[in-house]
């Protein structure tokens, strides 16, 4: 039997969950926009693979060294798989039309997700780097 899935709502929605892994879809939602991100996240026990299939998005890898924070931004190309290894702080910036498939360990969003708020100056640096990727 062939199973099909389609998610048209806003935000993150795991739709195919099997033993040990899951596939989710992330559609545009506030706080994932190109200029309204206010936090970063990390999963310590799971890699997270992203595949853009609609719209524009920038994947952000964050390196934290004591008091310093560095943003490595990657403009995402449709159909290309991008992997964020376990233990890597990250975030994703999306335009309003963006739709992204995510593959990760099952229930990562419930059991293996930590967040860190960005300061105002960190947000401005991040938004500038995202804008650079889109130009």
N, C-alpha and C positions, 0 to 999 in steps of 0.2 A: 504494500500500500504506500502510495506517495503522499506525504504530508506537506501541506503548504501553509505558510504563515504570512501575514501582512499586518503591520502596525501603523496606523495613521495618527495616533495621539501625540501629545507632547512628552518630551523627556525620555527617560530610560525605561525600557520594558524587556525583561528576559522572557523569551517566548518559546525556547526549546531547551529544556533542562533534562539532562541525562546524568547517569551516575558519573560523577567526577568532572563534568564540564557543562557549559551552557553557552547558548547564543542569545544575544540581546540586540535590541535596536535602540539607538539614541537619536531622537529627533530634536530639533532646536527647542530649547527651553531657556527661560531667563537664568542668568548666572553661568550660562555657557555661550553667551553672545561674544561678539568680537571686541566689545569694550565694556563688559560688565562682570567679568570673572572676579571673584573676591576671595577665593580659596584654592588650594591645591590638594591633591589626594595621593595616597599611596596604598598599594596592596602588597603586603609582605610575603604572602604565600602563593601568589599567582601572577604569571605573566598576563598581559592583557593585549590582545590583538585587535586592531582597528582597521576597517575597510570602509572608505567613503564611497557611496554610490550615487549621491545626489548633492548638489549645492557646493559651497566652499567651506573648508575647515582648515584649521591650523592646530597641529598636535604640539603640545608644549611639554618638553622634558625639563625638570627643575633639579638643579644641583645645589645642595645646601652645604656650605662649609662654615661652620660655627655661626658667625653673625652675617655672613655674606650669602646671597642667593643669586643664582645665575639661571637665566631662561634660555633654552635652546629650542627655537621654534622651527617647525617643519610644515611647509605648505603641503597639504595632502592632495594627491592625484587620485581621481576616481579609479577604482579597481585594483589599487596597489595595497598590499597588506603591510601595516606598520605595527611593530611589536614593542611594547613597553615592558621590560623585564621586571620581575618581582623585586620589590624594594626600591623602585624608582618613583620619586615624586613626579606628578604629571597633572595635566589638565588639557581640555580640548576647547577651542574657540570655534564657534560655528556661525554661519549666516542663517537667516531665517528659513531658508529652503533646504538646509543640510539634513541628510539622513546617513547614519553610520551604523554598520554592523560591528558588534563587539563579540569576541570569543574569549572566554576566560573559564577559570575553575568555577564549578557550580557554587552558587550562593555567595560569591565573592562580595557582592553588594550588601549582604547581610552580616557576614562574619569576618571579613578581612578588608576593612576600609577605614583608614584614618584620614583626618583632615587637618589642615593648617591654614589659618586666615592670613591673608596678605595685608601688609600695611598700605597706606595710600601711596607712598613713593614706590613701593614694589609694583602696585597695580599700574601706575603710570608707565613704568619701565616696560612691563609686560605688554600693555596696550600698544606702545610704540613698536615693540618687536613684532607683534602680530600684524600691525599695519604695514610694516616693512615687507613681510612675507606676501602680503596681498597686492603689493604694487609692482 
